[in-house]
Amino acid sequence: MEKIELINCYKRISSYIHRTPVLTSRMMNEIANADLYFKCENFQKMGAFKMRGAINAILQLSESEREKGVVTHSSGNFAQALSLAAQNLGVKAYIVMPSTAPQVKKDAVKGYGGEILECEPTVAASEKAAKKIEINKGASFIHPSNDIDVILGQGTACMELLEDYPDLDFIFTPVGGGGLIGGTALSAHFFGRNCNVMGGEPFEADDAYRSIKSGKIESNKTTNTIADGLKTQLGDINFPIIQKYVTKIIRVTEGEIIIAMKLIWERMKIIVEPSSAVAFAAILKTKNMYSGKKIGVILSGGNVDLSKLPF
Amino acid sequence: MEKIELINCYKRISSYIHRTPVLTSRMMNEIANADLYFKCENFQKMGAFKMRGAINAILQLSESEREKGVVTHSSGNFAQALSLAAQNLGVKAYIVMPSTAPQVKKDAVKGYGGEILECEPTVAASEKAAKKIEINKGASFIHPSNDIDVILGQGTACMELLEDYPDLDFIFTPVGGGGLIGGTALSAHFFGRNCNVMGGEPFEADDAYRSIKSGKIESNKTTNTIADGLKTQLGDINFPIIQKYVTKIIRVTEGEIIIAMKLIWERMKIIVEPSSAVAFAAILKTKNMYSGKKIGVILSGGNVDLSKLPF
């Protein structure tokens, strides 16, 4: 991986995404005893950073590939991101979703023009259904996190953040499938000044923490977390990047996630989803480590069901 | 009132307040069929525009007046605003609050260093208690909305908005005690280019609508609205300004307020209080009037009790 690949990726996608604002808060700085810079990907198109990777992955396809469409399996933000990215580029998107996915998520995908294919709620059934579309329609499969073009796209949020604040000592992201933290780690390596990339991960889905410890990709034993965007697994493309460039992964409890989320809502007056709060929860948990340091925090998204809040 | 007074007011307070961002949203523009510019006073210090007027009013006091402190009666955002403004300026703040005020609001005032004096939950009791402090402590009474220095301070949000977007056709604000819409109307008059100031007001507390109709200050018959910041009455200082400079007041139902609030939360990923949503609800209600126009919306504040949401 070379620096130029990230630079080219950013040039490629920049007209299709928002350059999201960076918010600061004196009160949050006092609470964390550090200078925090919140990169608001909750304000990104479709409400999450996933738009970046989705656009980049489609833009890397050839004209003839694009004509046949793209396919992914996701019940979360990547389903919406790929749908909207494809719509913006005039490409057909097939989205494999478990039949059990909430209606609100199905409606969002449809709203962005994605065609939903329902399957049994298992990983095997999802993969099989996506494979079928690849074969029958000739559509290009785009993985939500274990795809180098997706990873590079997600890394552009960190590029923007470091362009605004070049001397960050740390950048925290949540860790789910590994696309965001992988891309962030590459960006921090190429564009930061000794900037440490740290991950926040729920104890209830701590595959990344355990994978780094054991040196091989571990599975989630449970995924019983409110941070529904972080239930997914690391993959063989992003794991080596994370191993090489991520400083540390800090695990947090469900209670710590909810406290962090409520603080962001109440003090910053912005809506973030539980997954976003995981990165901030990791800072709060270890805050004696960062006294006076400059810390970037990637607020990954803001798609929540307002009728199901944890407070 | 002269233009220079607003300019001087802004110079006086600008180092004590945030210049709040203006957000736009393609989806909200589509919904409203107009170009909307949301002035985010929910990101203002203490979470509402009231900080502007409170700072200005205290800064207009003499040194010897400041030494004796300030007093107001409020159970809402002005109580917090005057407390924080006073704290920032090293001035003592006495806040008369009804004994029935929620503990969370009392705690917020205490957190900003205000001294709370509880009274019976009637207007007469509040005024009497405030008068007592004026007499016994020599404190200067500052009315939450019917005070020209408060009105000018509140008008600076509109000044900033028009500096960013000089050619707005309309600016919408919620209407409560009349401080915000009064100040906004003055700013739009002096700094706008034929900019119409419009008010949104709940049917359940429609004193401003009826006062403009009758030509004299009317009382609220009911104040049974979710927009708790708008239960207050117009006063003799802001009413003539509103009569002279406000184009129209549009009344909205409680259901319309909740729909507007939910749209702002879900689409813009920001937290606004119900009072803020009243201005946007008024736009949605009359949206056939503004096709293709540029509309500023003052999102007045973001202080909500997350455990008591209407959705």
Interface residues (C-beta under 8 A of the other chain):
Chain A: P21 L23 N42 F43 G47 K262 W265 E266 M268 K269 I270 I271 V272 G302 L306 S307 L309 F311
Chain B: P21 L23 N42 F43 G47 K262 W265 E266 M268 K269 I270 I271 V272 G302 L306 S307 L309 F311
